[in-house]
């Protein structure tokens, strides 16, 4: 990682950072120019020229003067071609405009980073599926509004994580695939320089680069907006997993332990570092999404400022997503789960979480108001005397009068009040997922 990116160390991963390096960007731009020259030469429009050497630092400096990296890039490329073949230099960038180079280079970078993200998502999915299957019968508290609710299984919780991440990845993968579209429209989106040959050259250029062919989309930025927005949704899903793990790993809860780093001043701590990275990403990305969407109303045939802002926004969105994804894949792979602590926390409620069950058993027999009165009485007795809710309910004369003893004996067994937890778990993890 270069020194000037140290400030972004928690907002990217090495693999994704490499995909957006200066070398990768310039190579994608060169790929566009070389592919364009090839297809135009095959069509008999220009002689073939090639170039492969230029100074990234100089091009970046000149980009600040011209408001696009494409102009200094084309100038450097033309100079290189001129040194090798003076008669070919005049055909560099033939028929294209600076935005064609910039946009196509960007979608090439997105196409090349997709397998990196897909591999990390596969790691995450495998670890979440393993957690869900391993803990299909591990009972724990459900929690709603941060308070104890009815019991669930940790397998179901992990299955929800799995499904949420899978849906987010499906959206992002589709958006990346849809965005892999060549940009080739020339000065005002008509390819006037190429005459009637323009559409055929555009299709051939797309084929040469392994992209979808398309009409020019100079001011239609919806495809890239979908990528950035999908990054926001996916990273939000990763942040949900990170939030749950962080809460479950608090020492006073202690139901899981996430590998992490220590504190600079408190040796006893094991901070959930991967979760912190994912949550930081989920905090950062909505602003990137909003900024990108704000630039969608672009002027006329080519905008001033809108598309020029997109390179940094798109790369930031992808890098931030990659950081969260890598962090959560590593976190879930190494996650420790403590079933005994989950059961102890459930038992610590004194069975109060089964009040709902009691109401729904009593209500058909004695009516709503009477059922509530019986259950409220049992809850009050449990709090006052310290006995469990189940014991208090069994001692309540009205409950014993209408509910069978066998039913009362099992009123506070969590195994008997899981509903469709396992059915839902299996459906969540067995649903077909896109790669």
Secondary structure, 3 states (H helix, E strand, C coil): CCHHHHHHHHHCCHHHHHHCCHHHHHHHHHHHHHHHHHHHHHCCCCCCCCCCCCCHHHHHHHHHHHCCHHHHHHHHHHHHHHHHCHHHHHHCCCCCCHHHHHHHHHHHHHHHHHHHHHHHHHHHHHHHHHHHHHCCCCEEEEEECCEEEEEEEHHHHHHHHHHHHHHHHHHHHHHHHHHCECCCCCCCCCCHHHHHHHHHHHHHHHHHHCCECCCCCCCCCHHHHHHHHHHHHHHHHHHHHHHHHHHHCCCCCCCEECCCECCCCCCCCCECHHHHHHHHHHHHHHHHHHHHHHCCCCCCCCCCCCHHHHHHHHHHHHHHHHHHHHHHHHHHHCCEECHHHHHHHHHCCCCHHHHHHHHHHHHHHHCHHHHHHHHHHHHHHHHHHCCCHHHHHHHCHHHHHHCCHHHHHCCCCHHHCCCCHHHHHHHHHHCCCCC
